[in-house]
């Protein structure tokens, strides 16, 4: 066996995968045989879905599906090039204009994925001699973006404003500084302290970059995000968002002032050297933005279900941390139990996602329970009853 293959074959994670498969508790890459809704079909079984990021439940909306189909009929299935060359279509321009207006910025550009957005924008604007200051629980795409940059990278304790201020105070005032954080943290479900962060940015001459992946469509007027929710859009320099959560497609975007966006558009490698998102995905997002404005009851119902679920989990003794969003972490704090519990839940007809290192600290393992606007109280009750029984069985709650 060649050295590379030998090294890869001996990987610790792959050994853990083999062990999980041997014990029949491997939870990943399960095939869904139906549409992405509150109930999905997996291996011919009806499963309650509480592991999706489709917070507004729009992936099956007839208007969005028809817009996608119409785009394929008009433009075909792909763009066959990057935005920089032959891959820009009129609907891409339309979407960028709608996104800029939606999040309250002058301009926006669309990337092929949300991950591409962060790994494209962050190293493009932050270079040698600059400082990137990140929340320690930022999404992996932000982590990769800062790793690609030649800027000095500094982490601050999660949502700890005293620690953030101490970090900022140790950086020369005249240096370029960018504070980056998730608007809503993807595993923990808690919200960034944006009012305090922007105040510190003003005090220490720093810029602010907010990843709205898990807050867009949920917070703010018509789902415009955390920045809008706190009325701080003008205090935030750069807004990033994705289409694969509330906006029912795939792709991502960066929005900012015209000068910043012009710079990113002409320098970002993951933008210049990646093919444009498909016509179908582009049209889907345009339609989703319209539906969100036309159907405000979706967001209202999502928040009703969120409050209902949070209240029930807390009253039953689940440890869920400070979350106040449709992302509800059910802490287990054990290395093996997340996989066993996830499998038992799946066998009982409930799908959730286990979160283990490196997605969290070793003592912070959890099940990620996420809500959609299309969930009902009855479905939530069914899931919570099964979760309670299985968590008690394994001694996670009393």
ChimeraX attribute file (.defattr): number of C-alpha atoms within 10 A of each C-alpha:
attribute: neighborCount
match mode: 1-to-1
recipient: residues
	/A:1	7
	/A:2	6
	/A:3	8
	/A:4	8
	/A:5	9
	/A:6	10
	/A:7	10
	/A:8	11
	/A:9	13
	/A:10	10
	/A:11	11
	/A:12	10
	/A:13	11
	/A:14	12
	/A:15	12
	/A:16	12
	/A:17	16
	/A:18	13
	/A:19	13
	/A:20	16
	/A:21	12
	/A:22	10
	/A:23	11
	/A:24	12
	/A:25	18
	/A:26	18
	/A:27	19
	/A:28	9
	/A:29	6
	/A:30	9
	/A:31	9
	/A:32	14
	/A:33	12
	/A:34	12
	/A:35	11
	/A:36	18
	/A:37	20
	/A:38	21
	/A:39	19
	/A:40	20
	/A:41	17
	/A:42	16
	/A:43	11
	/A:44	10
	/A:45	14
	/A:46	14
	/A:47	21
	/A:48	23
	/A:49	25
	/A:50	24
	/A:51	19
	/A:52	20
	/A:53	21
	/A:54	25
	/A:55	28
	/A:56	24
	/A:57	24
	/A:58	26
	/A:59	21
	/A:60	12
	/A:61	14
	/A:62	10
	/A:63	14
	/A:64	26
	/A:65	20
	/A:66	15
	/A:67	21
	/A:68	22
	/A:69	17
	/A:70	16
	/A:71	20
	/A:72	17
	/A:73	12
	/A:74	10
	/A:75	14
	/A:76	13
	/A:77	15
	/A:78	15
	/A:79	17
	/A:80	15
	/A:81	16
	/A:82	19
	/A:83	23
	/A:84	15
	/A:85	12
	/A:86	12
	/A:87	18
	/A:88	17
	/A:89	15
	/A:90	8
	/A:91	15
	/A:92	21
	/A:93	15
	/A:94	13
	/A:95	22
	/A:96	20
	/A:97	16
	/A:98	18
	/A:99	25
	/A:100	20
	/A:101	15
	/A:102	18
	/A:103	25
	/A:104	19
	/A:105	21
	/A:106	16
	/A:107	21
	/A:108	29
	/A:109	24
	/A:110	28
	/A:111	29
	/A:112	24
	/A:113	22
	/A:114	23
	/A:115	21
	/A:116	24
	/A:117	27
	/A:118	27
	/A:119	24
	/A:120	27
	/A:121	28
	/A:122	26
	/A:123	23
	/A:124	22
	/A:125	16
	/A:126	21
	/A:127	17
	/A:128	11
	/A:129	11
	/A:130	17
	/A:131	24
	/A:132	24
	/A:133	22
	/A:134	23
	/A:135	22
	/A:136	15
	/A:137	22
	/A:138	20
	/A:139	19
	/A:140	14
	/A:141	18
	/A:142	25
	/A:143	19
	/A:144	17
	/A:145	20
	/A:146	27
	/A:147	16
	/A:148	16
	/A:149	22
	/A:150	16
	/A:151	22
	/A:152	16
	/A:153	16
	/A:154	16
	/A:155	17
	/A:156	20
	/A:157	13
	/A:158	16
	/A:159	19
	/A:160	14
	/A:161	15
	/A:162	12
	/A:163	14
	/A:164	23
	/A:165	17
	/A:166	11
	/A:167	14
	/A:168	24
	/A:169	13
	/A:170	9
	/A:171	14
	/A:172	12
	/A:173	13
	/A:174	9
	/A:175	13
	/A:176	18
	/A:177	25
	/A:178	25
	/A:179	25
	/A:180	24
	/A:181	27
	/A:182	25
	/A:183	28
	/A:184	27
	/A:185	24
	/A:186	21
	/A:187	23
	/A:188	23
	/A:189	24
	/A:190	21
	/A:191	20
	/A:192	19
	/A:193	16
	/A:194	23
	/A:195	14
	/A:196	14
	/A:197	24
	/A:198	19
	/A:199	13
	/A:200	21
	/A:201	21
	/A:202	13
	/A:203	13
	/A:204	19
	/A:205	16
	/A:206	23
	/A:207	20
	/A:208	21
	/A:209	22
	/A:210	24
	/A:211	29
	/A:212	24
	/A:213	27
	/A:214	29
	/A:215	29
	/A:216	28
	/A:217	27
	/A:218	26
	/A:219	22
	/A:220	17
	/A:221	16
	/A:222	19
	/A:223	22
	/A:224	23
	/A:225	28
	/A:226	30
	/A:227	25
	/A:228	20
	/A:229	17
	/A:230	13
	/A:231	14
	/A:232	14
	/A:233	20
	/A:234	13
	/A:235	18
	/A:236	20
	/A:237	20
	/A:238	23
	/A:239	26
	/A:240	25
	/A:241	30
	/A:242	28
	/A:243	26
	/A:244	21
	/A:245	23
	/A:246	27
	/A:247	30
	/A:248	27
	/A:249	25
	/A:250	20
	/A:251	25
	/A:252	22
	/A:253	26
	/A:254	30
	/A:255	26
	/A:256	25
	/A:257	16
	/A:258	13
	/A:259	11
	/A:260	17
	/A:261	19
	/A:262	14
	/A:263	13
	/A:264	22
	/A:265	21
	/A:266	12
	/A:267	16
	/A:268	19
	/A:269	16
	/A:270	20
	/A:271	25
	/A:272	20
	/A:273	13
	/A:274	18
	/A:275	21
	/A:276	27
	/A:277	26
	/A:278	25
	/A:279	25
	/A:280	25
	/A:281	27
	/A:282	28
	/A:283	24
	/A:284	30
	/A:285	25
	/A:286	21
	/A:287	21
	/A:288	26
	/A:289	22
	/A:290	14
	/A:291	17
	/A:292	21
	/A:293	15
	/A:294	11
	/A:295	11
	/A:296	13
	/A:297	12
	/A:298	22
	/A:299	23
	/A:300	13
	/A:301	17
	/A:302	23
	/A:303	20
	/A:304	15
	/A:305	21
	/A:306	23
	/A:307	14
	/A:308	14
	/A:309	21
	/A:310	18
	/A:311	11
	/A:312	15
	/A:313	17
	/A:314	12
	/A:315	9
	/A:316	13
	/A:317	12
	/A:318	20
	/A:319	17
	/A:320	21
	/A:321	14
	/A:322	12
	/A:323	17
	/A:324	17
	/A:325	23
	/A:326	26
	/A:327	28
	/A:328	28
	/A:329	27
	/A:330	25
	/A:331	22
	/A:332	26
	/A:333	18
	/A:334	15
	/A:335	15
	/A:336	13
	/A:337	18
	/A:338	23
	/A:339	23
	/A:340	19
	/A:341	21
	/A:342	22
	/A:343	20
	/A:344	17
	/A:345	21
	/A:346	18
	/A:347	12
	/A:348	16
	/A:349	19
	/A:350	24
	/A:351	26
	/A:352	21
	/A:353	20
	/A:354	25
	/A:355	22
	/A:356	21
	/A:357	11
	/A:358	9
	/A:359	15
	/A:360	14
	/A:361	12
	/A:362	12
	/A:363	13
	/A:364	18
	/A:365	24
	/A:366	26
	/A:367	23
	/A:368	23
	/A:369	22
	/A:370	23
	/A:371	27
	/A:372	28
	/A:373	24
	/A:374	17
	/A:375	22
	/A:376	15
	/A:377	12
	/A:378	9
	/A:379	16
	/A:380	18
	/A:381	14
	/A:382	13
	/A:383	21
	/A:384	17
	/A:385	12
	/A:386	16
	/A:387	21
	/A:388	17
	/A:389	12
	/A:390	19
	/A:391	19
	/A:392	12
	/A:393	12
	/A:394	13
	/A:395	10
	/A:396	18
	/A:397	16
	/A:398	11
